[in-house]
Amino acid sequence: MLKRSEEKISFRKIVKMLGPGLITGASDDDPSGIATYSQAGAQYGLSTLWTAWVTFPLMAAIQEMCARIGLATGQGLTSVLKQHYPRWVLYVMLLFSAPAIVMNIGADIAGMGAVANLIVPGIDAAFFSVSFTVLLLIFIVFFSYHKIAAVLKYLAMTLLVYLLVPFFTKTDWQAVFIATFIPHIQFNKEYLGILVGILGTTISPYLFFWQTSMEVEEMNEKQKKQTKIFVAGHRMYRAMRMDVNIGMLFSNVVMFFIILTTGAVLATSGVHKIDTVEQAAQALRPLAGDMAYYLFAFGVIGTGLLAIPVLSGALSYIFSETFNLKMGLDKKFHDAKWFYIIIGISLIAGLSMNYLGISPIKALLYSAILYGLTAPVLIAMIMHICNNKQIMGEHINNTRANILGVATFVLMTVAAVALLYFMV
């Protein structure tokens, strides 16, 4: 039997090893992602639960490659792309990624404001949206990377509320088990459209850039603590893989429980039309009670506070590496002014969407299209980089990574084609 103190030390060590992978995985379940998963559950009940275990190994494989690129090169993904691909490829990626990320930020800010208004109806949603934006900007600019990473890591724990919601509702666990392991696919436009939406919001391009840059930040942090030059060793690669796998598993488990909650409660009660997170929360209240309602609502705010720094940070890393600007969350504002200015612009631009007549639903649709078009291209380039010994040295892809990478590329390419088909 372990003593309590030994158990606590063991738990602390595990938590300490978690970092970029956990943050990246948790940020994927942002308010816009919650809206997509809620739509899937409300429209099709439990029949999309199987997607959680299908997307997990694919998502984990690509994010592990991105993390490995960061450790092996000491550079962000944009810098590596700039060195090994024509410059126009990078500019096209920037042209597609920047508006997609800004619209994603705008949709998340609007979702957080709307949900906060549900909790405190006396205060306007717009006030909450502005307050959250200012709070996040102060947090990102004035806190060091170490503090930001620590806060984001513990904010990820807010997602655990979604694991609790089904236990406050009547859930048919036998039906859940069957739907999880026996896929029931409907070959119609609407169902296939939901599958494309789930893929697009789960395997998002901004996560590729963030993961790579965060591994570099982690290395820089460790190097500061070393008396001699720090080199990423095999132990660090093993810790990175554990971190990424746990982070992506966590992300997919939360996705599973959101679909489960909305599928078990909303779909079975005849509520099939859900477009936003606040609609999902409102629909849950009369059917599942106040506890489920408040857990769902507070989860949306927590995930928004986690995801928006990741979205804006990813965009700033892309711009900074493209135009050789000083960058890094570990730097003070005066040392990397443009890096933080870009973050500020992305937050203000996202907030401004609410006042320009661009609804969160339209913003999500546009960002999904842009993500869908760029994801297959980026995955192909990541695969190419990870199989290049001149770039990666001994840390090139193994057979398993290549199989999963090719599977992800094929699936995301099919999703992109399907997305365009549905649009036309």
Secondary structure, DSSP 8 states (H G I E B T S, - for coil): ---HHHHHHHHHHHHHH--HHHHHHHHTS-HHHHHHHHHHHHHHTTTTTTHHHHHHHHHHHHHHHHHHHHHHHSS-HHHHHHHHS-HHHHHHHHHHHHHHHHHHHHHHHHHHHHHHHHHSTTS-HHHHHHHHHHHHHHHHHHS-HHHHHHHHHHHGGGGGHHHHGGGGS---HHHHHHHHHS-----SHHHHHHHHHHHHHHS-HHHHHHHHHHHHHHHHHHHHT-SS-----HHHHHHHHHHHHHHHHHHHHHHHHHHHHHHHHTGGGT-----SHHHHHHHHHHHH-HHHHHHHHHHHHHHHHHHHHHHHHHHHHHHHHHTT----TTS-GGGSHHHHHHHHHHHHHHHHGGGTT--HHHHHHHHHHHHHHHHHHHHHHHHHHHT-HHHHGGG---HHHHHHHHHHHHHHHHHHHHHHHHH-
